[in-house]
Amino acid sequence: MDTRLVALALAIVVAATGAAEAKRSGDPPRAAAVRALRTGDYEGALRIATAAKRAPAADRLDLLAARARVALGRYAEARAGLEATLATSPDDLPARDALMRLLALVGDRTALAPLLARSYDDWNAGRVDRKNAAALVAIATAARLDGNWKDANETLRDAVRADARATAANLDWGWMFLEKHAADEAEASFRAVLAVDADEPDAHVGLARALLDRRYDVAAARAELARALAINPRHPGALALRAELALDREDRAAAAADVAALRATNPVDPGAARVAAAAAMLGDDEATFRRERDADLAAHVGDADLFAFVAEVLVRQRRYDEAGAVAEAGAALDPTCARCLSAEATTLLRLGDEARGLEALRRAWKLDPYDARTFNLLDLYEKVIPARYVTLATAHLRFRVEPATRAAIEEVVGPFLEETYARDVARYGFEPKGPITFELYGDPSHFAIRTVGLPTIGVSAVCFGRVITSQAPTNHAFNWGMVLAHELAHVFAIELSRSRVPRWFTEGLSEVETMRQRPEWARHDDVALWGAARRGELHPLASLSDAFLDARDADAAVAAYAQAALAVDFFERRFGFAKIRAALVAFGRGAREGAALEGLAGMPATALEKAFRAELDSRFARYDAQWVPTERLRLPVDVATGLAALQHGDEAAARAALARARAAASKSAADRAAEAFLAGELALAHREADAATSAFTGVLAESTSSRSFDGYDVRVRLALAEIHRGDRAAAEAHLRRAIAFDDARVEPHALLAEMFADEGRDADRAAELEAALRLEPQSAARAKELVLGSARAGRSARVLWAAPVATFIDPADGDVFAAYGRALAATGQPAAAVKQLERALLFHPTDAAAVHRGLADLYAKLGDRARAEAHRAAGAP
């Protein structure tokens, strides 16, 4: 079982264990034992519970003693005590609940079975007080351990209704929701517990897990774990989850420290065993994995969840082959472990082995029909894919697509990816195992379910090694050429490194591959990186993968990709691609990140870091010469607070911050400029153009010979203010000045293009559209307008550049291909023109007859009379 089930097993329900309940208890031994358990003094709790010989039976010191013994790994003693209680009081539901959890933990199913049966009998015979929360929780435990998830869910709901302040029910309910991948509901349960008892460490740990499962919010999860550990520094769930996060960051030393802390309390702690076993597999130490596995199975018989946990950790490190093998071993150990079967199934599906994957998925579904991911995947594969998708193949690649998109895939997407594949084979010097499959889903929810088992996902595509999932290129959701070329590059890096390449290295390498392929696919995120560097927030190369894990929003994720791309680009320019390839091979041989990078660079890691930072300083020098308040560097605290509030839509907080800033007694020019900037931002938010213009002009007025407050940020905002005022000449001047400050940002060009459209300046608008697309080739509307407008204006050279950009966003627009073909013909490239015009006909251009006539002329020029006549006939009025 993972940390979720471990928590259920250790949280032995007693009549009252929370702080509120402990305060209501008038018996000092009970209150003291509860307090000791909560704070991690398990030995003290055990002494108190066993020393108070005359305590009232209602105080349940026997259950508190059992809980302490379980926390210390003294399972046999805990079992003996609980069995003694039940021998004299067989109807004692809280004691039975505690024993059932313990038997499940140690894997004694034979002894567990009669307790489950007795619980069902009691319920059916009406012997359970259905208004008693503790009794209902005990029945829910029996139902859950019997795999009866529906009844367990309903009974826990009844327990919560019976006594909302008895937090045990909501704790169990939250963990059960997490097992079923219902993180929203789990979060609600744990927050309900904390509303009653803010110091309940189990709830803080549960909330941490829910935050990770919902959106992998590592910072928020760590904060919750810190709260739990501040209350109980020995909390097994908190330590195990913190160790798991350390594994995700490839920080095996931190994970090992938490494992040691767990075992200092409980030598057979199951969470420690799982983390240690996973760390061993990540380190290619199979002997240690076997030792950890065997020791855990000795203490927790049939613990197949250890295998599921290890498989899931391996998946997060892209070690799919090994993950599948581990999950399969767990399912063989316990064929009733739905979690193992689900892990095995999803891993096989990600490896492209759909027959075996579906067989395992169906077995998992029979065992647990309430797992949301299993249900979603099975529904996708059994109902949606057979009805809506087909498979087609090119020389080296396979595609799963909707039939309506087949022409676009066969004629445009497939050939491009085959060319990219051939280029990558030559560059990396090997051909990966095939077939490589692109699953391109027309419905974004189908893509999300295929990828993570749930209907939403925050990325455009995912590479699983030999299988790549994505939305369909015909969805126009992104630049498919850029995205799919990026994912295809992952195939080579992952296989060459035997799935051991650090995340930042493979992401940076894929970014480099795409920008080498087409210049407009390069990233332009320098200002965000400059700001992070100046704030001291850039991760060093040795921990750059953490930047991806720590990203809490899209901006942070973009910065992580941008830094990784600049790092790998630096490596290639400085040391050559052969060294990069050698580093991938070194990762595959087990080299740690530092050693591989030192081998790549031929210098110590510290010297490499210094050289890379020097490169960044040189690249970012242009920002040092201007004022960039949006990065909130060296601003007065209140102004920085106001800008942050405004960014999050809290205008009231921003105005309050501005008022505080203005109330300051003495101010420097920098303070006055910052206040004016915030005032201008607030004015712009309400389109108060005159006030905004005055504020931003005031910023510039604070400039002196020794300190300038001019820069991109101020000029773009002045332009917006002048647009609202209707002074387009002034706006254009400010936008030109903004471009001079930073020519790698798209906003000024987009604003100029909008202005020129209103003014009928078609040629100028086309120039700005091209500039915008060179910086951000993601807008189908912008690209198509440039292609078709340039075609009408007879600007063939611009069409030749823009048409491929448009087709990498929409691969099925007949008019774009027609314009492309005519431009090729006009520039003396008849054979290439024929290819594009034939493509145009596949996608129903507005004037198909004109395309036929153009093809007739071209084929005649090329000497193919038969085709010329056929097209001439097709294009006849």
TORMAR-511195 format. One record per residue (C-alpha): residue in one letter; x, y, z. Coordinates in steps of 0.5 Angstrom, whole numbers, plus 2048, in hexadecimal, padded with zeros to 3 digits. Each point is the difference from the previous one (the first is absolute). Layout:
BEGIN
AXYZ...
END
This chain:
BEGIN
M800800800D8028077FFT800806805R7F98017FFL7FE7F9802V806800805A7FC806803L7FA7FC800A8037FA804L804804805A7FA805801I7FD7FB805V7F9803802V7FF801807A7FA803803A803807801T8078027FDG8008077FEA802806804A7F9802801E7FE7F9803A806800804K7FE807803R7F97FD802S8037FA803G800801808D8057FA801P808802800P8037FA7FDR7FB8007FAA8028077FFA8077FF801A8007FA7FBV7FC8037FBR805806800A8067FB800L7FE7FD7FAR7FE8067FCT807803801G8047F97FFD8027FE807Y7FD7F97FFE8047FD805G7FD805805A7F97FF7FEL8027F8801R802802807I7FA804801A7FB7FB7FDT8037FA804A801803806A7F9803802K7FD7F9802R7FA803803A7FE8057FAP7F97FF7FEA7FE7FC7FBA7FD8057FCD8078047FFR8037FA7FCL807800802D8007F97FDL7FF8037F9L805806801A8057FA802A7FF7FC7FAR8018077FCA806801803R8037F97FFV7FE8007F9A8048077FFL8067FD803G8007F97FCR7FE7FC806Y7FA7FD7FCA8007F9804E7FF804806A7FA8047FDR7FD7FA7FDA8007FC807G7FD806804L7FB8017FBE7FE7F97FFA800800808T7FB806800L7FB7FC7FBA8017FA803T7FC803806S7FC8057FCP7FF7FD7F9D7FB8057FED805806802L8008037F9P805805801A8057FA802R7FE7FC7FAD8018067FCA807801802L8017F8800M7FE8007F9R8048067FEL8067FC803L7FF7FA7FDA7FF8037F9L807803801V8047FA802G7FC7FC7FBD7FD7FB804R7F97FF7FBT7FF7F9804A7FF804806L7FC8067FDA7FB7FC7FDP7FC7FE806L800807802L7FD8037FAA7FB7FB800R7FE801807S8008087FEY7FB7FE7FAD7FC7FC805D7FF806805W7FE8057FBN7FB7FB7FDA7FD7FE806G7FF807803R805800805V8048067FED7FE807803R7FF8047F9K801806804N8077FF803A8058027FCA8067FB802A7FB7FA7FFL7FF8037F9V8078017FFA8017F9802I7FB7FD7FBA8038047FBT8077FD801A7FD7F97FFA7FD8027FAR8068047FDL8057FA802D7FB7FB7FDG8008047F9N7F9803801W8028077FEK7F98027FFD7FD7FE807A807803803N7FE8067FDE7F9801802T8027FE807L805805801R7FB8057FDD7FB7FE806A806800805V8028077FER7F8802801A8007FD806D805804803A8048057FCR804802806A8037F8800T8058017FBA8027F97FFA7FB7FF7FBN8028067FCL8077FD800D7FE7F97FEW7FC8037FBG8058057FDW8057FA7FFM7FB7FC7FDF7FF8057FBL8078017FEE8007F87FFK7FB8017FBH8048067FDA7FA805802A805806803D7FB805800E7FB7FC805A8067FE804E803807801A7F9802802S8007FB805F807802803R7FE807800A7F97FE804V8057FD805L804806801A7FA804801V7FF7FC806D8077FF802A8058047FDD8067FC803E7FE7F97FEP8067FE7FCD7FD7FA7FCA7FB8057FDH8068047FEV8047FA7FDG7F97FF7FCL8008077FEA8077FF7FDR7FE7FA7FCA7FA8037FEL8048067FDL8057FC7FDD7FB7FC7FCR7FC8067FER8058047FDY8077FE803D800806804V8077FE803A801807804A7F97FF803A8017F9802R806801803A7FD805804E7FB7FC803L8057FA801A804806804R7FA801804A7FF7F9802L8077FF802A800806804I7FA7FC804N8037F9800P8078007FDR8007F8800H7F98007FCP8017FA7FBG7FC8037FBA8038067FFL8077FE800A7FE7FA7FBL7FD8067FCR806804800A8057FB7FFE7FB7FE7F9L8018077FEA808800801L8007FA7FBD7FC8047FBR805805801E8067FB7FFD802802807R8017F9803A804802806A7FA804802A7FC7FA7FFA8057FC804A800804806D7F8800800V8017F8800A805800805A7FB805804L7FA7FB7FFR8047FA802A803803806T7F8800803N7FE7FA7FCP8057FB7FDV7FB7FD7FCD7FC8067FEP7FD7FF7F9G8018077FDA8077FF802A8017FA7FCR7FC8027FAV8058077FFA8067FB801A7FE7FB7FBA7FE8067FBA807803801A8037FA7FFM7FD7FF7FAL8028077FEG8077FE801D8007FA7FCD8017FC807E7FC7FA7FFA8037FC806T7FE806805F7F98007FDR7FF7F9801R803800807E7FB806801R7FA7FC7FDD8017FA804A801803806D7F98047FFL7FD7FA7FEA8027FC806A7FD806805H7FA8017FBV7FE7FA7FCG7FE8007F9D801808800A7FF8017F9D7FF807800L808801801F8017FD7F9A7FA8057FEF804806804V8077FE7FDA7FD8007F9E7FC807800V807803803L8037FD7FAV7FB8027FBR801807803Q8078007FER7FE7FD7F9R8037F9801Y7FA7FD7FDD8037F97FEE8027FF808A7FA802802G7FC7FB7FCA8047FB803V800802807A7F8801800E7FF7F97FCA8047FD806G7FB803805A7FA7FD7FCA8037F9800L801801808D7F9802801P7FC7FF7FAT7FA804804C804806800A7FD8057FCR805806801C8057FB7FDL7FC7FE7FAS7FE8077FFA808802800E8027FA7FCA7FA8027FBT8028077FFT8077FF7FFL7FF7FB7FBL7FB8047FCR806806800L8057FB7FDG7FB7FE7FBD7FE7F9802E7F8801800A7FE7F9800R8047FE806G7FE807803L7F98007FFE8007F9803A803802806L7FB806800R7FA7FC800R8027FC806A802806804W7F98037FEK7FC7F9802L804801807D7FF807801P7FA8037FBY801807804D8078027FEA7FF8067FCR8067FF7FCT7FE7F97FEF7F98017FEN8028067FCL8067FC7FCL7FB7FA7FFD7FB8047FDL8058047FCY8037F97FDE7F97FC800K7FB8057FDV8038077FEI8077FD7FCP7FC7FB7FCA7FB8057FER8048067FFY8077FE7FEV8047FC7FBT8077FF7FFL8048017FAA8087FF7FFT8068037FCA8077FD7FFH802801808L7FA803803R7F97FE802F7FA805801R7F97FF804V7FC8067FDE7F88017FEP7FF7FE7F9A7FE8077FET807802802R8037FB7FCA8028047FAA803805804I8047FB804E8027FC7F9E8028067FCV803805805V8017FE807G8037F97FEP8058027FBF802806805L8017FB806E8047FB7FBE8058057FET801802807Y8017F9802A8057FF7FBR804806802D8007FE807V8027F97FEA8068037FCR801805806Y8007FB806G8037FA7FCF7FB7FB801E7F97FE7FFP7FC7FF806K7FB7FA801G7FA8007FCP7FB8017FEI7FF807803T7F9802801F7FD807800E7F9800803L7FC8067FDY7FA801804G7FA8057FDD7FD800807P804804805S7FD7FB805H8027FA7FCF807802800A800802808I7FD7F9802R8057FC7FBT806804803V7FE800808G7F97FD801L7FC806801P7FD8057FCT804806800I8088017FFG804806800V8057FF7FBS7FF7FF7F8A8047F97FFV8037FB804C8067FB7FEF8007F9803G8067FE7FDR7FD7FC7FAV7F9803800I7FE8077FFT7F9803802S7FE8077FEQ7FA8047FEA7FF7FF7F8P8038057FCT7FA8027FDN7FD802806H8048077FFA802800807F807801800N8068007FBW8007F87FEG8068007FDM804803805V7FD7FC806L8007F97FCA8078017FEH802802807E7FD7F9803L8037FC7FAA807803802H7FE7FD807V8007F97FDF8078007FFA803803806I7FC7FC804E8027F97FDL8078027FFS800802807R7FC7FA802S7FB804803R805803805V8018077FDP7FE806805R7FA8037FEW8038077FFF8057FD7FBT7FB7FD7FCE7FB805800G8068057FEL8027FC7FBS7FA7FF7FDE7FF808800V8078007FCE7FE7FB7FBT7F98047FEM804807800R8057FD7FCQ7FB7FD7FBR7FC8077FFP803806803E7F9803801W7FF7FA805A805803805R7FE802807H800808802D7FF800807D807804802V7FD805804A7FC7FB805L8077FC801W804807801G7FB802805A8017F9803A807800800R801807803R7FB7FE806G8047FA801E7FB7FB7FEL8037FC7FAH8027F9802P8077FE7FFL8017FB7FAA8017FA806S7F9801802L7FC8037FAS7FB7FA7FFD7FD803807A7FE8067FCF7FB7FC7FCL7FE7FD807D7FF806804A7FC8047FAR7FA803803D7FD8037FAA8018017F8D805805801A8057FC805A7FF7FA7FBV8028047FAA806803804A8027F9801Y8007FE7F9A8048067FEQ8057FF805A8017F97FEA8008027F8L805805801A8057FB804V8007FB7FBD8018057FAF806803804F8027F9801E8007FE7F8R8038077FER8067FF805F8017F9800G7FD7FD7FAF7FA7FB7FFA8047FA801K801802807I7F9800801R7FF7F97FDA8057FE805A7FD802806L7FA7FD7FEV8037F97FFA804802807F7F9801803G7FE7F97FDR8067FD804G7FE802806A804807801R7FD805805E7FF8077FDG806803803A8057FB7FDA7FC8007F9L8008087FFE808800803G8017FB7FAL7FC8047FBA804806802G8077FE802M800804806P7FD800807A7F8801801T802807804A8048027FAL7FA7FE7FBE7FB804804K804806800A8018007F8F7F97FF7FFR7FE806805A8058047FCE7FD7FE7FAL7F9802803D803807802S8028017F9R7FA7FE7FDF7FC804805A804807800R7FB8047FCY7FB7FF806D805803805A8008067FCQ7F9802801W7FA800805V7FC7FA801P7FB801805T7FC7FA7FEE8057FB803R7FF804807L808801801R802805805L7F9803801P7FD803806V7FD7FA804D7F98037FFV8008017F9A8037F97FFT7FA7FE804G7FB8047FCL8037FE7F9A7FF7F8802A7F9802803L7FE8037F9Q8037FA7FCH7FB7FB804G7FA8057FFD800803807E7FF8077FEA7FE802807A8067FD803A8048047FBR7FD807801A8017FF808A8087FE7FEL8008067FCA7FD805806R8057FD805A8068017FBR7FE8077FFA7FF802807A8087FE801A803806803S8078017FCK8007FD7F9S8067FF7FBA7FF8017F8A8007F8800D7FA800805R7FC8067FCA8017FC7F9A7FE7F9803E7F9804803A7FF8037FAF8007FA7FCL7FB7FC805A7FC8067FFG8007FF7F9E7FF7F9800L7F9801804A7FE8067FBL8017FB7FAA7FC7FB804H7FA8057FFR8028037F9E801806804A8058027FAD802807802A8017FE807A8047FA7FET8048057FBS802805805A8027FA805F8057FD7FBT8028077FDG802801808V8047FA800L8048027FAA801807803E8037FD806S8067FE7FCT807804801S8077FF7FDS8027FB805R7F97FC800S7FB7FE7FBF7F97FE801D7FF7FF7F9G7FF7F97FDY7FB7FB7FCD7FB800806V7FF807800R8008017F8V7FB7FA7FFR7FB803805L8018077FEA7FE7FE7F9L7FA7FC803A7FE807803E8018047FAI7FC7FA7FCH7FA802805R8018077FFG8007FF7F8D8078037FFR8027FB7FCA8078037FDA802801808A7FE7F9801E8047FD7FAA806804802H8007FD807L7FF7F97FDR8068017FCR804802806A7FE7FA803I8027FC7FBA807803800F8007FE807D7FE7F97FFD7FF7FD7F9A7FF7F9803R7F9802802V7F97FF7FCE7FC805803P8028077FDH8007FC7F9A7F97FE802L7FD806802L8038047FAA7FD7FB7FBE7F9801804M8018087FFF8027FF7F8A7FA7FC7FFD7FC806802E8048057FCG8007FC7FAR8077FF800D8007F97FDA8088007FED802802807R7FB7FB803A8037FA7FCA807802803E7FD800807L7FD7FA7FFE8067FC7FDA804803806A7FB7FE805L8007F97FDR8077FF800L800801808E7FA7FC801P7FE7FC7FBQ7F97FD803S7FA8047FDA7FD7FD7FAA7FC8067FFR806805800A8047FB7FBK7FA7FF7FBE7FF807800L8078017FEV8007FB7FBL7FA8017FCG801808801S8077FF7FDA7FE7FC7FBR7FA8057FDA806806801G8047FB7FBR806800806S8027F97FEA806800804R7FC801807V7FB7FB7FEL8067FB7FFW802801807A7F9801803A7FD7FA7FDP8047FB804V7FF804806A7F87FF7FFT8007F97FEF8047FE807I7FA803803D7FA7FE7FCP8027FA7FBA7FA8007FCD7FE8067FDG8008007F9D8008077FFV807801803F8037FA7FCA7FD8037FAA803807801Y8077FC802G7FF7FD7F9R7FF8067FCA806803804L8057FA7FEA7FD8017F9A8028077FFT8077FF803G8017FB7FBQ7FF7FA804P7FB7FC7FCA8017F9803A800802807A7FA8057FEV7FC7F97FDK8017FD807Q7FD806804L7FA8017FBE7FE7F8800R800801808A7FC8067FFL7FB7FB7FCL7FF7FB806F7FE806805H7FB8037FCP8028077FET7FB8057FFD8028017F8A8017F87FEA7FF8027F9A806805800V8047FB803H7FF7FB7FBR8028057FBG806802803L8027F8800A7FE8007F9D8058057FEL8067FD805Y7FF7F97FDA8008037F9K807803802L8027FA803G7FE7FC7FAD7FB7FC803R7FB8017FBA7FB7FA803R7FF804806A8008077FDE7FA7FE7FCA7FD7FC806H800807804R7FE8047FBA7FA7FC7FFA7FF800807G801808801A7FB8017FAP7FA805801
END
